[in-house]
Amino acid sequence: MAQRNTVMSICKALAIILMVIGHAEAPELLTNFLYTFHMPLFFIAAGYFFSSRALDDPWSFCSKRVSGLYLPFLKWSLVYLVLHNLWHSLGILNEAFGNWTGGVTHPYSWHEAMNRLMQIVFTMSGYDEFMAGAFWFFRGLLIASIAYLVLRRLLEGHTRFTGTSATVAIMIIALAFNAFRFANGLKIPGIPNGGLRETWGMFFFGAGVLFKRYEHLFVRRWPLLLVAFLLILGAGKLHTCGMNNGGNMKDLLTLPLTGTIGFLMTYWIAGYIDLLPGLIRRALIYIGDHTLYILLWHIPAYKIVSWLKIQYYDLDPRQIGCHMVIHFNNTDFFWVLYTLVGVGLPILLIYTYERMTKPGRRLIALPGLLRRSN
């Protein structure tokens, strides 16, 4: 049996922690720093676990993608849809406070709820923006990974491209397609937000496939780690963009670099952590194997900290409806508490559940291999 890659588990743990920090409205430089690379980490990690066997059995690959990405998305989107009006009745969501741009949410009518149901089922959109805003990742990884598989089969079946050359060609196609989109202001019809994140996801999925092939060349060295950190820090200072819904030519020139360099930095850090004995290593491995639950539950978990912040500053109680966190005095250190609860509470809940049930039936791992452990 192949030895388990715990470095990748730690790498995914660091990635999900960075995501929670970013959603917690951390200090601007820190947020700008992590947004340059933290979402590409997930797609690169998913590509790392891609097996060439999927080229011979594409239907099994697609079936696993659907069961590991679409079905959890469908289940939890429906749960949040059912809970939406209840959250309003409890004041957790309200029409007075919303996101930092001023948008607010409201209770759903029957018609609006059914419309959202149709969007959830057929386009993987329509989920609760204020409580499930990170759910775009399910759709992004599903489309990116299947698109990569389809293009690679086409290239290897009808051209001379194979293996590495086919993957490089797919990455170039993704970049060229985004350049064409930016130059002409186009969007992919039928995909929410025009498919920009999905196209970037395909590029970084390919980067993960290449990294697995040439992993032995990227030897962990402190000088390389320092250089990578300084480069990403400089990118954050320049406020280069991440995998957001917008896009321009500047992103086309910077995001492939910051995404891949940021992954290498994170992977090297994870490698050093993996050499440590004790609790920190084990905790990060566990978090990396359970990133799904943090993705699902970190925003509702924030509401506990928002309630504490309301008490501390004597704020309007309706500010608990702010998305994703309370924006008042966001230069304080409440972002640290938001992060601790956003990561810790979901992990505590799933750990408790697993201790109370048979460990052989737990659902683990996101991204890449959403699987049932045996």
Stockholm file with secondary structure:
# STOCKHOLM 1.0

chainA/1-374         MAQRNTVMSICKALAIILMVIGHAEAPELLTNFLYTFHMPLFFIAAGYFFSSRALDDPWSFCSKRVSGLYLPFLKWSLVYLVLHNLWHSLGILNEAFGNWTGGVTHPYSWHEAMNRLMQIVFTMSGYDEFMAGAFWFFRGLLIASIAYLVLRRLLEGHTRFTGTSATVAIMIIALAFNAFRFANGLKIPGIPNGGLRETWGMFFFGAGVLFKRYEHLFVRRWPLLLVAFLLILGAGKLHTCGMNNGGNMKDLLTLPLTGTIGFLMTYWIAGYIDLLPGLIRRALIYIGDHTLYILLWHIPAYKIVSWLKIQYYDLDPRQIGCHMVIHFNNTDFFWVLYTLVGVGLPILLIYTYERMTKPGRRLIALPGLLRRSN
#=GR chainA/1-374 SS CCCCCHHHHHHHHHHHHHHHHHHTTCCHHHHHHHHTTHHHHHHHHHHHTCCTHHHHCHHHHHHHHIIIIIHHHHHHHHHHHHHHHHHHHHTSSCSSCCBTTSCCCCCCCHHHHHHHHHHHHHHSCCCCTTTSGGGHHHHHHHHHHHHHHHHHHHHHHHSSCCHHHHHHHHHHHHHHHHHHHHHHTCCCTTSGGGGHHHHHHHHHHHHHHHHHHTGGGSCCCHHHHHHHHHHHHHHHHTTCCCSCSCCCHHHHHHHHHHHHHHHHHHHHHHHHHHTCCSHHHHHHHHHHTTHHHHHHHHHHHHHHHHHHHHHHHTCCGGGGGCBSSCCTTTTSSHHHHHHHHHHHHHHHHHHHHHHHSCGGGCEECCSSCCEECC
#=GC SS_cons         CCCCCHHHHHHHHHHHHHHHHHHTTCCHHHHHHHHTTHHHHHHHHHHHTCCTHHHHCHHHHHHHHIIIIIHHHHHHHHHHHHHHHHHHHHTSSCSSCCBTTSCCCCCCCHHHHHHHHHHHHHHSCCCCTTTSGGGHHHHHHHHHHHHHHHHHHHHHHHSSCCHHHHHHHHHHHHHHHHHHHHHHTCCCTTSGGGGHHHHHHHHHHHHHHHHHHTGGGSCCCHHHHHHHHHHHHHHHHTTCCCSCSCCCHHHHHHHHHHHHHHHHHHHHHHHHHHTCCSHHHHHHHHHHTTHHHHHHHHHHHHHHHHHHHHHHHTCCGGGGGCBSSCCTTTTSSHHHHHHHHHHHHHHHHHHHHHHHSCGGGCEECCSSCCEECC
//
